[in-house]
Amino acid sequence: MKLDLKLYRGYVNDEELIVFGHLFESWAPDKYSIEKRGIKHAYAILHKFRIKPLKNFEVRLKFRDLEVTTKTQEDGYFRFTVPFKADLEPGWHQFEVSCKMYEFGMVELGELLKPFPGKLGIISDIDDTFLISHSNSFFKKLYVMLSKNLNKRKIFEDVVKHYKRLSRAGQDTEHASNSFFYVSSSEWNLYDFIAEFAELHELPKAVIKLKKIKTGLRDFIKSGRGNHDHKFTKIKDIISFYPHLQYVLLGDDSQHDPYLYERITKTFPKNIRAVYIRQTTSKQNKKVQKVMANLETMNVSTCYFRDSEKAIHHSEREDLI
C-alpha cells in the first residue's frame, strides 16, 4: 500500500495555529507533473482527480515545542487548530507532519505564515482574477485546463505589478510584506498547479484555500462549479482569525465574487477597505454595478475594471499603494 502526504501552507496568530493537508493511499495529486505537453498533460490533469484518500488515519504535527496528533477525516483531509502562544517572528516558518503505517513512516515539511505587522490583508480569487480560465464558458475552460500546461497558461497584464504593490504597501523594511490569501472554487486536487503558477509569475506568496477534494473523473467534469458557500466560510475564517486587518478583496464577474464580497462586507462592516472586480466580458454587468454601488454606501471603495492598470490607478488614488 502506498502512502502519500500533502501539506498546504498554514497560518498562525498570537493565540492559535492552523495547519492542514491530505493523506492518500494513492499518489498525491502533485505527483503528476503538469509541465508535460499534449495528451501527456491532459493525462496528468485527469490523474489528479483519480486519487484515494485515507480516512481516520493518525497524523502528527511538530512545530517548535509543540507536538500534537489528530486523525484524518472521511476525505483524507486533516486540520490542526491548536492553541499557540509562543513568541514567533513574522514571516514564513517550517513545520513537520508525519504518519506511520506498519513499519513504514512518512515525514513532510510545510510552511506557515505569521503576518508582518501592518494594516492590510489581501484576499484574491484565482480563476479569471489573475489566471485566465474562461469560467464563463464550460467547454472552453475544460479545453484550456486539459490542453495547456503551466508554462502556456496566461495571466492578465499588470496583475503582478498591482499585487506586488499591494504586498509592499505600508511596509517600511525590505523583507516585510502584507499577507496574501488566494481563495478559489477550484478543488485541492489543483493546489500544486495554482501554487506553481503563482510562483512562476512571481505573484506574492500566499496561503491558498480551495474546495473539498474530488476523488473521481466524474467529479473532474464539475471542477470549480457548484456551490460557492465554501468560499464565504473560508474568507470568514481568515478575517475572523486576523480581525485587526483591513482587507482588500479581489475577484471577477464571471461567477459569484461580487455577491460573495457583498455578503462578507455586511458580515464584517469594519474590515473591508476595498473591493476590486475584474470585468470578463465586453460589457459591464448591470447587477454587478448595482452591488458595487451598494458597497460604496457601506464605506467600501470599489473598482470594476477591465485592465489592471485601471485597478492600479484606483489603488493609488485611494492611498492603498
ZIGIJO-V600398 format. One record per pair of residues at least 24 apart in sequence whose C-alpha atoms are under 10 Angstrom apart, sorted by the first residue. I is the first residue (numbers start at 0). GAP is how many residues later the second one is. If there is no record, write none. Layout:
BEGIN
{{I;GAP} {I;GAP}}
END
This chain:
BEGIN
{{0;24} {0;25} {0;100} {1;24} {1;25} {1;99} {1;102} {2;24} {2;25} {2;49} {2;50} {2;51} {2;96} {2;97} {2;98} {2;101} {2;102} {2;103} {3;24} {3;25} {3;27} {3;48} {3;49} {3;50} {3;95} {3;102} {3;103} {3;104} {4;48} {4;49} {4;54} {4;71} {4;92} {4;93} {4;94} {4;101} {4;102} {4;103} {4;104} {5;24} {5;25} {5;71} {5;91} {5;102} {5;103} {5;104} {5;182} {5;185} {5;186} {6;70} {6;71} {6;88} {6;89} {6;90} {6;101} {6;102} {6;103} {6;104} {6;184} {7;101} {7;102} {7;103} {7;104} {7;180} {7;183} {7;184} {7;187} {7;199} {7;200} {7;201} {8;83} {8;84} {8;85} {8;86} {8;101} {8;102} {8;103} {8;104} {8;196} {8;197} {8;198} {8;199} {8;200} {9;69} {9;70} {9;82} {9;83} {9;84} {9;85} {9;100} {9;101} {9;102} {9;103} {9;104} {9;196} {9;197} {9;198} {9;199} {10;70} {10;80} {10;81} {10;82} {10;100} {10;101} {10;102} {10;103} {10;104} {10;196} {10;227} {10;230} {11;69} {11;70} {11;71} {11;72} {11;73} {11;76} {11;78} {11;80} {11;81} {11;100} {11;101} {11;102} {11;103} {11;229} {11;230} {12;70} {12;71} {12;72} {12;75} {12;77} {12;100} {12;101} {12;102} {12;228} {12;229} {13;69} {13;70} {13;71} {13;72} {13;73} {13;74} {13;100} {13;227} {13;228} {14;67} {14;68} {14;69} {14;70} {14;71} {14;226} {15;64} {15;65} {15;66} {15;67} {15;68} {15;69} {15;70} {15;225} {16;46} {16;63} {16;64} {16;65} {16;66} {16;67} {16;68} {16;95} {16;96} {16;97} {16;224} {17;61} {17;62} {17;63} {17;64} {17;65} {17;66} {17;94} {17;95} {17;223} {18;42} {18;59} {18;60} {18;61} {18;62} {18;63} {18;76} {18;77} {18;78} {18;91} {18;92} {18;93} {19;41} {19;57} {19;58} {19;59} {19;60} {19;61} {19;77} {19;90} {20;38} {20;51} {20;55} {20;56} {20;57} {20;58} {20;59} {20;76} {20;89} {20;167} {21;31} {21;32} {21;33} {21;37} {21;50} {21;51} {21;53} {21;54} {21;55} {21;56} {21;57} {21;166} {21;191} {22;29} {22;30} {22;31} {22;32} {22;33} {22;34} {22;35} {22;36} {22;48} {22;49} {22;50} {22;52} {22;53} {22;54} {22;55} {22;76} {23;27} {23;28} {23;29} {23;30} {23;31} {23;33} {23;48} {23;51} {23;52} {23;53} {24;26} {24;27} {24;28} {24;29} {24;30} {24;51} {25;24} {25;25} {25;26} {25;27} {25;28} {26;24} {26;25} {26;26} {27;24} {27;25} {27;161} {28;159} {28;160} {28;161} {28;162} {28;163} {28;164} {29;159} {29;160} {29;161} {29;162} {29;163} {30;161} {31;160} {32;116} {32;117} {32;159} {32;160} {33;112} {33;114} {33;115} {33;116} {33;117} {33;158} {33;159} {33;162} {34;113} {34;114} {34;115} {34;116} {34;117} {34;158} {35;111} {35;112} {35;113} {35;114} {35;115} {36;109} {36;110} {36;111} {36;112} {36;113} {36;115} {37;108} {37;109} {37;110} {37;111} {38;107} {38;108} {39;106} {39;107} {39;109} {40;104} {40;105} {40;106} {40;107} {40;108} {40;109} {41;101} {41;102} {41;103} {41;104} {41;105} {41;106} {41;107} {42;103} {42;104} {43;102} {43;105} {44;100} {44;101} {44;102} {44;104} {44;144} {44;145} {44;148} {44;175} {45;99} {45;100} {45;143} {45;170} {45;171} {45;174} {45;175} {46;142} {46;168} {46;169} {46;170} {46;173} {47;140} {47;141} {47;142} {47;165} {47;166} {47;167} {47;168} {47;169} {47;172} {48;138} {48;139} {48;140} {48;141} {48;164} {48;165} {48;166} {48;167} {48;168} {48;169} {48;170} {48;171} {48;172} {48;174} {49;139} {49;164} {49;165} {49;166} {49;167} {49;168} {49;169} {49;170} {50;138} {50;162} {50;163} {50;164} {50;165} {50;166} {51;24} {51;162} {51;163} {51;164} {52;24} {52;160} {52;161} {52;162} {56;42} {56;43} {56;44} {57;40} {57;41} {57;42} {57;43} {58;38} {58;39} {58;40} {58;41} {58;47} {58;48} {59;36} {59;37} {59;38} {59;39} {59;40} {59;47} {60;34} {60;35} {60;36} {60;37} {60;38} {60;46} {60;47} {60;48} {61;32} {61;33} {61;34} {61;35} {61;36} {61;47} {62;30} {62;31} {62;32} {62;33} {62;34} {62;49} {63;24} {63;29} {63;30} {63;31} {63;32} {65;29} {66;29} {66;30} {67;29} {68;28} {68;29} {68;30} {70;28} {74;137} {74;138} {74;139} {74;140} {75;137} {76;111} {76;135} {76;136} {87;26} {88;24} {88;25} {88;26} {88;27} {89;24} {89;25} {89;26} {89;27} {89;86} {89;87} {90;24} {90;25} {90;84} {90;85} {90;86} {90;88} {91;24} {91;113} {110;96} {111;94} {111;95} {112;66} {112;67} {112;92} {112;93} {112;94} {113;65} {114;61} {114;62} {114;63} {114;64} {114;65} {114;127} {115;55} {115;59} {115;60} {115;61} {115;62} {115;63} {116;53} {116;54} {116;59} {116;60} {116;61} {116;62} {116;128} {117;50} {117;51} {117;52} {117;53} {117;54} {117;58} {117;59} {117;60} {117;61} {117;126} {117;127} {117;128} {118;50} {118;51} {118;52} {118;59} {118;60} {118;125} {118;126} {118;127} {118;128} {119;46} {119;47} {119;48} {119;49} {119;50} {119;51} {119;57} {119;58} {119;59} {119;60} {119;124} {119;125} {119;126} {119;127} {119;128} {119;151} {119;152} {119;153} {119;200} {120;45} {120;46} {120;56} {120;57} {120;58} {120;59} {120;60} {120;117} {120;118} {120;121} {120;122} {120;123} {120;124} {120;125} {120;126} {120;127} {120;128} {120;150} {120;151} {120;152} {121;41} {121;44} {121;45} {121;56} {121;57} {121;58} {121;59} {121;60} {121;84} {121;123} {121;124} {121;125} {121;126} {121;127} {121;128} {121;152} {122;56} {122;57} {122;58} {122;59} {122;60} {122;83} {122;84} {122;85} {122;112} {122;115} {122;116} {122;124} {122;125} {122;126} {122;127} {122;128} {122;152} {123;39} {123;56} {123;57} {123;58} {123;59} {123;60} {123;82} {123;84} {123;111} {123;124} {123;125} {123;126} {123;127} {123;128} {123;133} {123;151} {123;152} {124;56} {124;57} {124;58} {124;59} {124;60} {124;83} {124;84} {124;106} {124;124} {124;125} {124;126} {124;127} {124;132} {124;152} {125;56} {125;57} {125;58} {125;59} {125;60} {125;68} {125;72} {125;82} {125;124} {125;125} {125;126} {126;28} {126;56} {126;57} {126;58} {126;59} {126;67} {126;97} {126;124} {126;125} {126;127} {126;128} {127;27} {127;28} {127;123} {127;124} {127;125} {127;126} {127;127} {127;150} {127;151} {127;152} {128;26} {128;27} {128;30} {128;121} {128;122} {128;123} {128;124} {128;125} {128;128} {128;147} {128;148} {128;149} {128;150} {128;151} {128;179} {129;24} {129;25} {129;26} {129;27} {129;28} {129;29} {129;30} {129;33} {129;68} {129;73} {129;120} {129;121} {129;122} {129;148} {129;178} {130;24} {130;25} {130;28} {130;63} {130;66} {130;67} {131;24} {131;148} {132;121} {133;120} {133;146} {133;147} {134;89} {134;90} {134;118} {134;119} {134;120} {134;145} {135;117} {135;118} {135;119} {135;144} {135;145} {136;117} {137;83} {137;84} {137;85} {137;86} {137;87} {138;82} {140;82} {140;83} {141;78} {141;79} {141;80} {141;81} {148;44} {148;48} {149;43} {149;44} {149;46} {149;47} {149;50} {150;45} {150;46} {150;49} {150;50} {152;44} {153;43} {153;47} {154;42} {154;43} {154;46} {155;150} {155;151} {155;152} {156;150} {156;151} {156;152} {157;149} {157;150} {157;151} {157;152} {157;153} {157;154} {158;42} {158;44} {158;148} {158;149} {158;150} {158;152} {158;153} {159;38} {159;41} {159;42} {159;43} {159;44} {159;148} {160;41} {160;42} {160;147} {160;148} {160;151} {161;41} {161;146} {161;147} {161;148} {161;149} {161;150} {161;151} {161;153} {161;159} {162;39} {162;40} {162;41} {162;87} {162;145} {162;149} {162;158} {163;38} {163;39} {163;40} {163;157} {164;39} {164;147} {164;150} {164;151} {164;155} {164;156} {165;38} {165;82} {165;146} {165;149} {165;154} {165;155} {166;36} {166;37} {166;38} {166;154} {167;36} {167;153} {168;150} {168;151} {168;152} {169;149} {169;150} {169;151} {176;27} {176;28} {177;26} {177;28} {177;67} {178;25} {178;26} {178;27} {178;28} {178;66} {178;68} {179;24} {179;25} {179;26} {179;27} {179;28} {179;67} {179;68} {180;24} {180;25} {180;26} {180;27} {180;28} {180;54} {180;57} {180;68} {181;24} {181;25} {181;26} {181;27} {181;28} {181;53} {181;68} {182;24} {182;25} {182;26} {182;27} {182;28} {182;47} {182;48} {182;49} {182;51} {182;52} {182;68} {183;24} {183;25} {183;26} {183;27} {183;40} {183;44} {183;46} {183;47} {183;50} {183;67} {184;24} {184;25} {184;26} {184;27} {184;38} {184;39} {184;40} {184;41} {184;42} {184;43} {184;44} {184;45} {184;46} {184;70} {185;24} {185;25} {185;26} {185;27} {185;28} {185;36} {185;37} {185;38} {185;39} {186;24} {186;25} {186;26} {186;27} {186;33} {186;36} {186;37} {186;38} {187;24} {187;25} {187;26} {188;24} {188;25} {188;26} {188;31} {188;34} {189;24} {189;33} {206;31} {208;25} {208;26} {208;29} {209;24} {224;30} {226;29} {227;27} {227;28} {227;29} {227;32} {228;27} {228;31} {230;25} {230;26} {230;29} {230;30} {231;25} {231;28} {231;29} {231;31} {231;32} {232;31} {234;25} {234;26} {234;29} {235;28} {235;31} {235;32} {238;25} {238;29} {238;32} {238;33} {239;28} {239;31} {241;29} {242;25} {242;27} {242;28} {243;26} {243;27} {244;25} {244;26} {244;27} {244;28} {245;24} {245;25} {245;26} {245;27} {245;28} {246;24} {246;25} {246;26} {246;27} {246;28} {247;24} {247;25} {247;26} {247;27} {247;28} {247;52} {247;53} {247;54} {247;72} {248;24} {248;25} {248;26} {248;27} {248;28} {248;53} {249;24} {249;25} {249;26} {249;27} {249;28} {249;53} {250;24} {250;25} {250;26} {250;27} {250;28} {250;53} {251;24} {251;25} {251;26} {251;27} {251;28} {251;36} {251;52} {251;53} {251;54} {252;24} {252;25} {252;26} {252;27} {252;28} {252;31} {252;32} {252;34} {252;35} {252;51} {252;52} {253;24} {253;25} {253;26} {253;27} {253;31} {254;25} {255;32} {256;31} {257;29} {257;30} {257;31} {257;32} {257;33} {257;34} {257;37} {257;46} {258;28} {258;29} {258;32} {258;33} {260;30} {260;31} {260;34} {261;29} {261;30} {261;32} {261;33} {261;36} {261;38} {262;32} {264;30} {264;33} {264;34} {264;35} {265;29} {265;32} {268;29} {268;30} {268;31} {269;28} {269;29} {269;30} {270;29} {271;26} {271;27} {271;28} {271;29} {272;26} {272;27} {272;28} {272;29} {272;45} {272;47} {273;25} {273;26} {273;27} {273;28} {273;29} {273;40} {273;41} {273;44} {273;46} {274;25} {274;26} {274;27} {274;28} {274;29} {275;25} {275;26} {275;27} {275;28} {275;29} {275;32} {275;35} {275;38} {275;39} {276;25} {276;26} {276;27} {276;28} {276;29} {276;34} {277;25} {277;26} {277;27} {277;28} {277;29} {277;30} {277;33} {278;25} {278;26} {278;27} {278;28} {279;25} {279;26} {279;27} {280;25} {281;24}}
END
